[in-house]
């Protein structure tokens, strides 16, 4: 089959690597244009290393872009998302999305289930259309979300490797003529926007389990955060522990970390990031920021949300 890979970053590179390992006929690689001041896309770098035809149109919504995609005479495209080039290959284009569609459509589909305490998630390989993550589904895979797993744990240890496997499995299905297209019932699903920095502000009056889930969902990005004594701090590695006190009160600071009270329990913040952008032990940060036992975090909204 003649295959076009239209992707980005580490996931796109991993899919391309797997295809080349299988001696698949990749006739073109497409990725976004370079951005000033930012490193080259890993997919682009790898494609160049392998001597593959590389294309970076500024827009895929132009007649010229459609002509380019048609010129590849492709059987299938993997990971494109912009009409009208989706339908240019003979079998069309399939894409990866890290949720069990139609649930959690949108750009932050791993963060939200963790923040809401879900115990299972998954991924979908689907056929994009003009809607956002609304196209018919080819295959789906389910994953467990452990009670202490972070966004980074779930993505890098589960979604990433399983997603690459699912892309290859999907290619095999299409090659065999099993072009499955299960229509999504959007009424049974949900759409959420970006899990932005303002969403990740900690409300210490919430149950400790909710606070813990928020911290897990924002680790490593965008980082759950709060302010105390004029200092803003992002909390990353943490644990849910026993403790009682006024919401946001610092109950203890020791070698284990900084314990902060929430409703019905407490959070042990182990690794944090202060204004200097460095991730350090919570006790180290507290000492530098002049935060002591008995101090209390501000309520949400008392300070403007920092940039992610």
C-alpha positions, 0 to 999 in steps of 0.5 A, spaced: 500 500 500 502 507 498 501 510 505 502 518 507 504 519 514 501 526 516 503 527 523 507 530 528 512 530 534 514 523 538 507 520 536 508 521 529 515 519 529 514 512 533 508 511 528 513 512 522 519 508 525 514 502 526 512 503 518 519 503 516 521 497 520 515 493 517 518 495 510 511 499 508 511 503 502 511 510 505 510 515 499 510 522 503 511 525 510 507 531 512 508 535 518 506 542 520 511 548 518 517 550 522 516 555 528 521 560 529 525 559 536 522 552 537 526 545 535 524 542 529 519 537 529 522 530 531 517 527 525 520 531 520 528 530 523 526 522 522 523 523 515 529 527 513 534 522 516 531 516 512 530 520 506 523 520 505 519 526 501 517 531 506 512 536 505 510 542 510 504 546 507 502 552 511 495 550 510 492 544 508 485 547 506 488 550 499 487 547 492 494 547 492 494 542 498 489 538 495 493 537 489 499 535 493 495 530 497 492 527 490 499 527 487 501 522 492 496 517 489 496 514 496 491 508 498 491 511 505 493 517 509 495 516 517 493 522 522 491 527 517 485 531 520 484 537 515 478 537 510 478 536 504 485 532 503 482 527 508 478 523 502 484 524 497 487 517 498 483 511 496 481 508 502 481 515 506 484 517 512 484 514 519 487 518 526 488 517 533 484 520 539 486 518 546 479 517 549 474 512 548 469 516 543 464 519 543 467 520 550 472 526 552 472 529 545 477 535 544 484 537 545 485 534 553 482 528 553 486 524 558 487 530 563 479 530 564 478 523 566 483 523 571 481 529 574 474 526 574 477 520 578 475 515 572 478 508 573 478 507 565 480 510 559 482 508 552 483 510 545 480 510 538 482 510 531 477 513 527 476 516 520 476 524 521 470 528 518 468 536 519 466 535 526 471 535 532 473 528 533 466 526 531 468 521 525 466 514 525 470 509 529 475 504 526 477 500 532 478 502 540 482 500 546 481 500 553 486 502 558 486 502 566 487 508 570 490 507 576 488 511 583 495 514 583 497 515 576 498 521 573 497 524 566 504 522 564 504 515 567 497 514 563 500 517 556 507 515 556 506 508 559 499 506 556 496 511 551 503 512 547 505 505 546 498 502 545 496 508 540 502 506 536 500 498 536 493 500 534 495 505 528 498 499 525 493 494 527 488 499 523 493 499 517 492 491 517 485 492 517 484 496 511 489 492 507 485 486 508 479 490 506 476 491 513 474 498 512 470 499 519 466 505 520 462 505 526 458 511 527 458 515 534 452 517 538 455 524 540 449 524 545 452 519 549 459 522 549 462 529 551 466 534 549 471 538 553 476 544 551 483 545 553 485 543 560 488 550 561 492 553 567 486 556 570 482 550 570 488 547 574 488 552 580 487 548 586 480 549 591 483 546 597 475 546 600 474 541 595 474 533 598 481 531 598 480 526 593 478 531 588 484 535 589 489 529 588 485 527 582 486 534 579 494 534 581 494 528 577 491 530 571 495 536 571 502 532 572 506 534 568 502 539 564 499 544 565 501 543 573 496 544 578 497 550 582 496 555 588 498 561 591 501 562 599 504 568 602 504 572 595 508 566 592 505 561 586 507 554 586 505 548 582 504 542 585 506 535 581 508 529 585 503 528 591 500 523 595 493 523 599 494 522 606 490 523 613 490 530 616 485 535 618 485 543 618 482 549 615 482 548 607 489 550 604 492 550 611 499 547 611 499 542 616 506 540 616 513 541 612 518 535 613 523 531 609 517 527 606 514 534 603 509 539 605 502 537 607 496 541 606 489 540 609 483 539 604 476 537 605 476 530 609 483 529 608 490 532 606 495 532 600 502 531 601 506 535 596 512 532 594 515 535 588 513 543 586 515 548 582 516 555 584 517 562 580 524 560 578 521 554 573 525 549 577 522 543 580 524 541 587 522 538 593 517 541 597 520 542 603 526 546 599 521 550 596 517 552 602 524 554 606 526 559 600 519 562 600 518 563 607 512 558 608 511 555 614 506 550 618 500 554 619 500 558 613 494 558 609 493 558 601 489 563 598 482 561 596 481 560 588 480 567 584 484 571 589 490 571 584 490 571 577 491 565 573 499 564 571 500 563 564 501 555 563 
